[in-house]
Amino acid sequence: MRIAVQCLGQSGFVLRSGGFALAIDPYLSDRVATLYGSQLARKRMSPVSPSELEDIGVLFVTHAHEDHCDPDTILPLLEASRHARIIGPPEVMEALTKWGVPADRFQSAREDWCAFTTELRWRAVPAAHPAPERDLQGRLRCVGYVVEWSGRRLYHAGDTSVHPQVLSKLAEIGPPDVAFLPVNERNFFKDRRGILGNMTVREAFGMAEEIGAAALVPIHWDLFEPNSVFREEIELLYEKLRPGFRLLLEPTEI
């Protein structure tokens, strides 16, 4: 069964299949610009209002940074999707508690397989942002998610760099049908401005091949000017390198 994809920009997606919908890292406000300045204003309008997302069954959040864990998105989304559950690492759960979300609506991002429906199971995997970190209880601070759904295996990396711990865990699980990988590179100039990037396009391509992904969806490249990547840059490198996966820049289904 195919999975319909609604691209929200940045790292955000809504996926739908068989009458069920899940969201990952939706960012549908301009909160980052409000907090950190107009240089981080959205380059394009939100494709949907959070209050319009009335069918979400589960919301995955990879970490607590505002462009992934946004109260101006999450709270109205939870109001619209009254049965939605939220899954995230500890700092996300702390933020939800502070925002007044009842504890029975969220669940810790566990590193073992968890069933959500008879057709959908998920597990958290390490994310290196910029290196894997754990709290005093040994829980990951930043995660990616592997979701097996409708006979397909999907990997959403959240914010990550290439790291042996990430690669080894994904090797244990097996190749994904689709990998959602960030391509907003980290470099000296971004670091100097306090902007923490992730992989280069070339690194993301290499990681996709390393984990055996059949298709790659680049993420985290289209919303903020200081963190943007030219679409033509991604396409040209794909054309020149001819890697062994399909490139899906803005998929409508997977």
C-alpha positions as a Markdown table, in Angstrom:
| # | Residue | x | y | z |
|---|---|---|---|---|
| 1 | Met | 0.0 | 0.0 | 0.0 |
| 2 | Arg | 1.3 | 3.4 | -0.9 |
| 3 | Ile | 1.7 | 6.2 | 1.7 |
| 4 | Ala | 0.5 | 9.7 | 0.9 |
| 5 | Val | 3.0 | 12.4 | 1.8 |
| 6 | Gln | 2.2 | 16.0 | 2.8 |
| 7 | Cys | 5.5 | 18.0 | 2.9 |
| 8 | Leu | 5.3 | 20.7 | 5.5 |
| 9 | Gly | 8.8 | 22.2 | 5.0 |
| 10 | Gln | 11.9 | 22.1 | 7.1 |
| 11 | Ser | 11.8 | 18.5 | 8.5 |
| 12 | Gly | 8.0 | 18.3 | 8.8 |
| 13 | Phe | 5.7 | 15.7 | 7.2 |
| 14 | Val | 2.3 | 14.3 | 7.5 |
| 15 | Leu | 2.0 | 10.7 | 6.2 |
| 16 | Arg | -1.3 | 9.0 | 5.5 |
| 17 | Ser | -2.2 | 5.4 | 4.7 |
| 18 | Gly | -5.2 | 3.1 | 5.3 |
| 19 | Gly | -7.2 | 5.8 | 7.0 |
| 20 | Phe | -4.4 | 6.6 | 9.6 |
| 21 | Ala | -2.2 | 9.7 | 9.7 |
| 22 | Leu | 1.0 | 10.5 | 11.5 |
| 23 | Ala | 3.0 | 13.7 | 11.7 |
| 24 | Ile | 6.8 | 14.1 | 12.2 |
| 25 | Asp | 8.4 | 17.4 | 13.4 |
| 26 | Pro | 5.8 | 19.8 | 12.0 |
| 27 | Tyr | 6.8 | 23.4 | 12.1 |
| 28 | Leu | 3.9 | 25.6 | 10.9 |
| 29 | Ser | 4.5 | 28.9 | 12.7 |
| 30 | Asp | 7.1 | 31.7 | 12.5 |
| 31 | Arg | 8.2 | 31.2 | 16.1 |
| 32 | Val | 11.9 | 30.8 | 15.4 |
| 33 | Ala | 12.0 | 34.3 | 13.8 |
| 34 | Thr | 10.1 | 35.7 | 16.8 |
| 35 | Leu | 12.6 | 34.2 | 19.2 |
| 36 | Tyr | 15.9 | 34.6 | 17.2 |
| 37 | Gly | 15.4 | 37.4 | 14.7 |
| 38 | Ser | 14.0 | 38.1 | 11.2 |
| 39 | Gln | 17.0 | 36.4 | 9.5 |
| 40 | Leu | 15.2 | 33.1 | 10.5 |
| 41 | Ala | 11.9 | 34.1 | 9.1 |
| 42 | Arg | 10.1 | 31.5 | 6.9 |
| 43 | Lys | 11.1 | 31.6 | 3.2 |
| 44 | Arg | 7.6 | 30.2 | 2.3 |
| 45 | Met | 4.2 | 30.1 | 3.9 |
| 46 | Ser | 3.0 | 27.2 | 5.9 |
| 47 | Pro | 1.1 | 24.8 | 3.5 |
| 48 | Val | -1.5 | 24.1 | 6.2 |
| 49 | Ser | -2.7 | 25.5 | 9.5 |
| 50 | Pro | -2.2 | 23.2 | 12.6 |
| 51 | Ser | -5.9 | 23.5 | 13.3 |
| 52 | Glu | -6.6 | 21.9 | 10.0 |
| 53 | Leu | -4.8 | 18.8 | 10.9 |
| 54 | Glu | -7.7 | 17.0 | 12.4 |
| 55 | Asp | -6.8 | 13.4 | 11.5 |
| 56 | Ile | -3.4 | 12.9 | 13.2 |
| 57 | Gly | -3.1 | 9.7 | 15.3 |
| 58 | Val | 0.4 | 10.0 | 16.4 |
| 59 | Leu | 2.9 | 12.9 | 16.4 |
| 60 | Phe | 6.6 | 12.1 | 16.4 |
| 61 | Val | 9.0 | 14.8 | 17.7 |
| 62 | Thr | 12.8 | 14.2 | 17.3 |
| 63 | His | 14.2 | 16.8 | 19.7 |
| 64 | Ala | 13.3 | 20.0 | 21.6 |
| 65 | His | 14.7 | 22.6 | 19.2 |
| 66 | Glu | 11.9 | 25.1 | 18.2 |
| 67 | Asp | 11.8 | 24.2 | 14.5 |
| 68 | His | 11.0 | 20.6 | 15.5 |
| 69 | Cys | 9.1 | 21.1 | 18.8 |
| 70 | Asp | 7.0 | 24.2 | 18.4 |
| 71 | Pro | 4.2 | 25.0 | 20.8 |
| 72 | Asp | 2.5 | 27.3 | 18.2 |
| 73 | Thr | 2.2 | 24.2 | 16.0 |
| 74 | Ile | 1.8 | 21.4 | 18.5 |
| 75 | Leu | -0.9 | 22.8 | 20.8 |
| 76 | Pro | -3.4 | 23.7 | 18.1 |
| 77 | Leu | -2.7 | 20.4 | 16.4 |
| 78 | Leu | -3.5 | 18.5 | 19.6 |
| 79 | Glu | -6.7 | 20.5 | 19.9 |
| 80 | Ala | -7.7 | 19.6 | 16.4 |
| 81 | Ser | -6.6 | 16.0 | 16.6 |
| 82 | Arg | -8.0 | 15.2 | 20.0 |
| 83 | His | -6.9 | 11.6 | 20.1 |
| 84 | Ala | -3.3 | 12.2 | 18.9 |
| 85 | Arg | -0.5 | 10.8 | 21.0 |
| 86 | Ile | 3.0 | 12.5 | 21.0 |
| 87 | Ile | 6.2 | 10.5 | 21.1 |
| 88 | Gly | 9.5 | 12.2 | 21.9 |
| 89 | Pro | 12.7 | 12.2 | 24.0 |
| 90 | Pro | 12.8 | 13.6 | 27.6 |
| 91 | Glu | 13.3 | 17.3 | 26.8 |
| 92 | Val | 10.3 | 17.2 | 24.5 |
| 93 | Met | 8.2 | 15.6 | 27.3 |
| 94 | Glu | 9.4 | 18.3 | 29.7 |
| 95 | Ala | 8.3 | 21.0 | 27.2 |
| 96 | Leu | 4.9 | 19.4 | 26.7 |
| 97 | Thr | 4.4 | 19.3 | 30.5 |
| 98 | Lys | 5.3 | 23.0 | 30.7 |
| 99 | Trp | 2.8 | 23.8 | 28.0 |
| 100 | Gly | 0.0 | 22.0 | 29.9 |
| 101 | Val | -0.3 | 18.9 | 27.8 |
| 102 | Pro | -1.6 | 16.0 | 29.9 |
| 103 | Ala | 0.9 | 13.2 | 30.5 |
| 104 | Asp | -1.5 | 10.6 | 29.1 |
| 105 | Arg | -1.1 | 12.1 | 25.7 |
| 106 | Phe | 2.7 | 11.6 | 25.4 |
| 107 | Gln | 5.0 | 8.6 | 25.4 |
| 108 | Ser | 8.8 | 8.3 | 25.7 |
| 109 | Ala | 10.8 | 7.7 | 22.6 |
| 110 | Arg | 11.9 | 4.1 | 23.3 |
| 111 | Glu | 14.7 | 2.3 | 21.5 |
| 112 | Asp | 12.8 | -1.0 | 21.2 |
| 113 | Trp | 10.0 | -1.8 | 18.9 |
| 114 | Cys | 6.6 | -0.4 | 19.9 |
| 115 | Ala | 3.3 | -1.2 | 18.2 |
| 116 | Phe | 0.9 | 1.7 | 17.6 |
| 117 | Thr | -1.6 | -0.1 | 15.4 |
| 118 | Thr | -1.7 | -3.6 | 13.9 |
| 119 | Glu | -0.1 | -2.1 | 10.8 |
| 120 | Leu | 2.3 | 0.3 | 12.3 |
| 121 | Arg | 5.3 | -0.1 | 14.7 |
| 122 | Trp | 8.1 | 2.2 | 15.5 |
| 123 | Arg | 11.4 | 2.6 | 17.4 |
| 124 | Ala | 13.7 | 5.5 | 18.2 |
| 125 | Val | 17.3 | 5.4 | 17.1 |
| 126 | Pro | 20.2 | 7.7 | 18.0 |
| 127 | Ala | 20.7 | 11.1 | 16.3 |
| 128 | Ala | 24.0 | 12.9 | 16.4 |
| 129 | His | 23.3 | 16.6 | 16.9 |
| 130 | Pro | 26.2 | 17.0 | 16.7 |
| 131 | Ala | 27.0 | 13.8 | 18.6 |
| 132 | Pro | 24.7 | 11.3 | 20.3 |
| 133 | Glu | 23.9 | 12.4 | 23.9 |
| 134 | Arg | 22.1 | 10.7 | 26.8 |
| 135 | Asp | 20.7 | 12.1 | 30.0 |
| 136 | Leu | 21.5 | 10.7 | 33.5 |
| 137 | Gln | 18.9 | 7.9 | 33.0 |
| 138 | Gly | 20.6 | 6.8 | 29.8 |
| 139 | Arg | 17.8 | 8.2 | 27.5 |
| 140 | Leu | 18.7 | 9.8 | 24.2 |
| 141 | Arg | 18.3 | 13.5 | 24.0 |
| 142 | Cys | 17.9 | 13.7 | 20.2 |
| 143 | Val | 16.5 | 10.8 | 18.2 |
| 144 | Gly | 15.5 | 9.7 | 14.7 |
| 145 | Tyr | 12.6 | 7.2 | 14.1 |
| 146 | Val | 12.3 | 4.0 | 12.2 |
| 147 | Val | 8.6 | 3.4 | 11.3 |
| 148 | Glu | 7.4 | 0.1 | 9.7 |
| 149 | Trp | 4.0 | 0.8 | 8.2 |
| 150 | Ser | 2.0 | -0.6 | 5.3 |
| 151 | Gly | 4.7 | -3.1 | 4.5 |
| 152 | Arg | 7.4 | -0.3 | 4.2 |
| 153 | Arg | 10.3 | 0.8 | 6.4 |
| 154 | Leu | 10.8 | 4.5 | 6.8 |
| 155 | Tyr | 13.6 | 6.3 | 8.5 |
| 156 | His | 13.3 | 9.9 | 9.6 |
| 157 | Ala | 16.7 | 11.1 | 10.9 |
| 158 | Gly | 15.6 | 14.3 | 12.7 |
| 159 | Asp | 18.7 | 16.5 | 13.0 |
| 160 | Thr | 21.8 | 14.3 | 12.7 |
| 161 | Ser | 25.3 | 14.1 | 11.4 |
| 162 | Val | 26.9 | 10.9 | 10.2 |
| 163 | His | 28.1 | 9.0 | 13.2 |
| 164 | Pro | 29.1 | 5.4 | 13.8 |
| 165 | Gln | 26.5 | 4.9 | 16.5 |
| 166 | Val | 23.8 | 6.0 | 14.1 |
| 167 | Leu | 25.1 | 3.8 | 11.2 |
| 168 | Ser | 25.5 | 0.7 | 13.4 |
| 169 | Lys | 22.0 | 0.9 | 14.8 |
| 170 | Leu | 20.5 | 1.3 | 11.4 |
| 171 | Ala | 22.6 | -1.6 | 10.1 |
| 172 | Glu | 21.0 | -3.8 | 12.8 |
| 173 | Ile | 17.5 | -2.8 | 11.8 |
| 174 | Gly | 18.0 | -3.2 | 8.0 |
| 175 | Pro | 17.7 | -1.0 | 4.9 |
| 176 | Pro | 14.9 | 1.5 | 4.8 |
| 177 | Asp | 12.7 | 1.9 | 1.8 |
| 178 | Val | 12.8 | 5.6 | 2.3 |
| 179 | Ala | 15.2 | 7.7 | 4.3 |
| 180 | Phe | 14.5 | 11.3 | 5.3 |
| 181 | Leu | 17.9 | 12.9 | 5.8 |
| 182 | Pro | 19.0 | 16.5 | 6.6 |
| 183 | Val | 21.3 | 18.2 | 4.1 |
| 184 | Asn | 21.8 | 21.6 | 5.8 |
| 185 | Glu | 25.5 | 21.3 | 6.3 |
| 186 | Arg | 27.4 | 22.3 | 9.4 |
| 187 | Asn | 30.3 | 24.7 | 8.7 |
| 188 | Phe | 32.5 | 27.3 | 10.4 |
| 189 | Phe | 30.4 | 30.3 | 9.3 |
| 190 | Lys | 27.2 | 28.8 | 10.6 |
| 191 | Asp | 28.8 | 27.7 | 13.9 |
| 192 | Arg | 30.1 | 31.3 | 14.3 |
| 193 | Arg | 26.4 | 32.5 | 14.0 |
| 194 | Gly | 25.2 | 29.9 | 16.5 |
| 195 | Ile | 23.5 | 27.9 | 13.7 |
| 196 | Leu | 24.0 | 24.1 | 14.2 |
| 197 | Gly | 23.9 | 22.4 | 10.8 |
| 198 | Asn | 23.9 | 18.7 | 10.0 |
| 199 | Met | 25.2 | 16.8 | 6.9 |
| 200 | Thr | 26.3 | 18.1 | 3.6 |
| 201 | Val | 24.4 | 16.9 | 0.6 |
| 202 | Arg | 27.3 | 14.7 | -0.3 |
| 203 | Glu | 27.3 | 13.2 | 3.2 |
| 204 | Ala | 23.6 | 12.6 | 3.1 |
| 205 | Phe | 24.0 | 10.8 | -0.2 |
| 206 | Gly | 26.8 | 8.7 | 1.3 |
| 207 | Met | 24.8 | 7.9 | 4.3 |
| 208 | Ala | 21.8 | 6.9 | 2.2 |
| 209 | Glu | 24.0 | 4.4 | 0.3 |
| 210 | Glu | 25.7 | 3.2 | 3.5 |
| 211 | Ile | 22.3 | 2.2 | 5.0 |
| 212 | Gly | 21.0 | 0.8 | 1.8 |
| 213 | Ala | 18.1 | 3.2 | 1.4 |
| 214 | Ala | 16.0 | 2.7 | -1.8 |
| 215 | Ala | 15.0 | 6.3 | -1.8 |
| 216 | Leu | 16.1 | 9.6 | -0.2 |
| 217 | Val | 14.0 | 12.6 | 0.8 |
| 218 | Pro | 16.3 | 15.5 | 1.6 |
| 219 | Ile | 15.1 | 17.5 | 4.6 |
| 220 | His | 16.0 | 20.7 | 6.5 |
| 221 | Trp | 17.0 | 22.7 | 3.4 |
| 222 | Asp | 14.1 | 24.8 | 2.2 |
| 223 | Leu | 12.8 | 27.1 | 5.0 |
| 224 | Phe | 15.4 | 29.4 | 6.6 |
| 225 | Glu | 17.8 | 31.5 | 4.5 |
| 226 | Pro | 20.9 | 30.8 | 6.7 |
| 227 | Asn | 20.3 | 27.1 | 6.5 |
| 228 | Ser | 19.1 | 26.8 | 3.0 |
| 229 | Val | 20.4 | 24.6 | 0.1 |
| 230 | Phe | 19.7 | 25.3 | -3.5 |
| 231 | Arg | 17.5 | 22.7 | -5.1 |
| 232 | Glu | 19.7 | 22.8 | -8.1 |
| 233 | Glu | 22.7 | 21.9 | -5.9 |
| 234 | Ile | 21.0 | 18.7 | -4.7 |
| 235 | Glu | 19.8 | 17.8 | -8.2 |
| 236 | Leu | 23.2 | 18.5 | -9.8 |
| 237 | Leu | 25.1 | 16.4 | -7.3 |
| 238 | Tyr | 22.6 | 13.6 | -7.8 |
| 239 | Glu | 23.1 | 13.7 | -11.5 |
| 240 | Lys | 26.9 | 13.7 | -11.3 |
| 241 | Leu | 27.3 | 11.0 | -8.6 |
| 242 | Arg | 24.5 | 8.7 | -9.9 |
| 243 | Pro | 24.0 | 7.0 | -6.5 |
| 244 | Gly | 22.0 | 3.8 | -6.1 |
| 245 | Phe | 18.8 | 5.3 | -4.7 |
| 246 | Arg | 15.9 | 7.4 | -6.0 |
| 247 | Leu | 15.9 | 11.1 | -5.1 |
| 248 | Leu | 12.5 | 12.4 | -3.9 |
| 249 | Leu | 12.7 | 16.2 | -3.3 |
| 250 | Glu | 9.1 | 16.8 | -2.6 |
| 251 | Pro | 7.2 | 13.5 | -2.8 |
| 252 | Thr | 3.5 | 13.3 | -2.8 |
| 253 | Glu | 3.5 | 9.5 | -2.1 |
| 254 | Ile | 6.1 | 6.9 | -1.2 |
